[in-house]
Amino acid sequence: MTQILNALPAETLDKILCSYHNRTPHLQIARITNVPHWYFERVVFPGDFLFFEAVPEAQLEIYSGDAAVTSIRADRFSCQKLQIQT
């Protein structure tokens, strides 16, 4: 399933369209927490694409869990690098 979300305030002028693909066999949590007055968190299922708008300085944090090892792994991506060229 593909999700298309727009959670930024309407007055934000420098929005960019981004995409993230969960290429793992695990559920992932995608979060952006470094943008003041905006919080973004979504579940991304295995194989799914997540499309979202963000500001260029946003950092997408991806949390992946492995129940067999009971560990959580975190990765961070610049939203500028996830930007879709239109």
Contacts in CASP RR format, 6 or more apart in sequence:
PFRMAT RR
TARGET T0000
AUTHOR 0000-0000-0000
METHOD contacts of the structure
MODEL  1
MTQILNALPAETLDKILCSYHNRTPHLQIARITNVPHWYFERVVFPGDFL
FFEAVPEAQLEIYSGDAAVTSIRADRFSCQKLQIQT
1 45 0 8 1.000
1 48 0 8 1.000
2 48 0 8 1.000
2 49 0 8 1.000
2 50 0 8 1.000
2 51 0 8 1.000
3 42 0 8 1.000
3 44 0 8 1.000
3 48 0 8 1.000
3 49 0 8 1.000
3 50 0 8 1.000
3 51 0 8 1.000
3 52 0 8 1.000
4 51 0 8 1.000
4 52 0 8 1.000
5 42 0 8 1.000
5 50 0 8 1.000
5 51 0 8 1.000
5 52 0 8 1.000
5 53 0 8 1.000
6 52 0 8 1.000
6 53 0 8 1.000
7 38 0 8 1.000
7 40 0 8 1.000
7 52 0 8 1.000
7 53 0 8 1.000
8 15 0 8 1.000
8 38 0 8 1.000
8 53 0 8 1.000
8 54 0 8 1.000
8 55 0 8 1.000
9 37 0 8 1.000
9 38 0 8 1.000
12 55 0 8 1.000
14 55 0 8 1.000
14 56 0 8 1.000
15 53 0 8 1.000
15 54 0 8 1.000
15 55 0 8 1.000
16 53 0 8 1.000
16 54 0 8 1.000
16 55 0 8 1.000
16 56 0 8 1.000
16 79 0 8 1.000
16 80 0 8 1.000
16 83 0 8 1.000
17 51 0 8 1.000
17 52 0 8 1.000
17 53 0 8 1.000
17 83 0 8 1.000
17 84 0 8 1.000
17 86 0 8 1.000
18 51 0 8 1.000
18 52 0 8 1.000
18 53 0 8 1.000
18 54 0 8 1.000
18 60 0 8 1.000
18 79 0 8 1.000
18 82 0 8 1.000
18 83 0 8 1.000
18 84 0 8 1.000
19 49 0 8 1.000
19 50 0 8 1.000
19 51 0 8 1.000
19 52 0 8 1.000
19 82 0 8 1.000
19 84 0 8 1.000
20 30 0 8 1.000
20 44 0 8 1.000
20 49 0 8 1.000
20 50 0 8 1.000
20 52 0 8 1.000
20 60 0 8 1.000
20 62 0 8 1.000
20 77 0 8 1.000
20 82 0 8 1.000
21 47 0 8 1.000
21 48 0 8 1.000
21 49 0 8 1.000
21 50 0 8 1.000
22 28 0 8 1.000
22 44 0 8 1.000
22 45 0 8 1.000
22 46 0 8 1.000
22 47 0 8 1.000
22 48 0 8 1.000
22 49 0 8 1.000
22 50 0 8 1.000
23 47 0 8 1.000
24 46 0 8 1.000
24 47 0 8 1.000
24 64 0 8 1.000
25 46 0 8 1.000
26 46 0 8 1.000
26 64 0 8 1.000
26 65 0 8 1.000
26 66 0 8 1.000
27 43 0 8 1.000
27 44 0 8 1.000
27 45 0 8 1.000
27 46 0 8 1.000
27 64 0 8 1.000
27 65 0 8 1.000
28 43 0 8 1.000
28 44 0 8 1.000
28 62 0 8 1.000
28 63 0 8 1.000
28 64 0 8 1.000
28 65 0 8 1.000
29 41 0 8 1.000
29 42 0 8 1.000
29 43 0 8 1.000
29 44 0 8 1.000
29 62 0 8 1.000
29 63 0 8 1.000
30 40 0 8 1.000
30 41 0 8 1.000
30 42 0 8 1.000
30 43 0 8 1.000
30 44 0 8 1.000
30 50 0 8 1.000
30 60 0 8 1.000
30 61 0 8 1.000
30 62 0 8 1.000
30 63 0 8 1.000
31 40 0 8 1.000
31 41 0 8 1.000
31 60 0 8 1.000
31 61 0 8 1.000
31 63 0 8 1.000
32 38 0 8 1.000
32 39 0 8 1.000
32 40 0 8 1.000
32 41 0 8 1.000
32 54 0 8 1.000
32 58 0 8 1.000
32 59 0 8 1.000
32 60 0 8 1.000
32 61 0 8 1.000
32 79 0 8 1.000
33 39 0 8 1.000
33 40 0 8 1.000
33 61 0 8 1.000
34 57 0 8 1.000
34 58 0 8 1.000
34 59 0 8 1.000
35 54 0 8 1.000
35 55 0 8 1.000
35 57 0 8 1.000
35 58 0 8 1.000
40 52 0 8 1.000
40 54 0 8 1.000
42 50 0 8 1.000
42 52 0 8 1.000
44 50 0 8 1.000
44 62 0 8 1.000
51 84 0 8 1.000
54 60 0 8 1.000
54 79 0 8 1.000
55 79 0 8 1.000
56 79 0 8 1.000
56 80 0 8 1.000
56 83 0 8 1.000
57 79 0 8 1.000
57 80 0 8 1.000
58 78 0 8 1.000
58 79 0 8 1.000
59 76 0 8 1.000
59 77 0 8 1.000
59 78 0 8 1.000
59 79 0 8 1.000
60 76 0 8 1.000
60 77 0 8 1.000
60 78 0 8 1.000
60 79 0 8 1.000
60 82 0 8 1.000
61 74 0 8 1.000
61 75 0 8 1.000
61 76 0 8 1.000
62 74 0 8 1.000
62 75 0 8 1.000
62 76 0 8 1.000
62 77 0 8 1.000
63 72 0 8 1.000
63 73 0 8 1.000
63 74 0 8 1.000
64 72 0 8 1.000
64 73 0 8 1.000
64 74 0 8 1.000
64 75 0 8 1.000
65 71 0 8 1.000
65 72 0 8 1.000
65 73 0 8 1.000
66 73 0 8 1.000
END
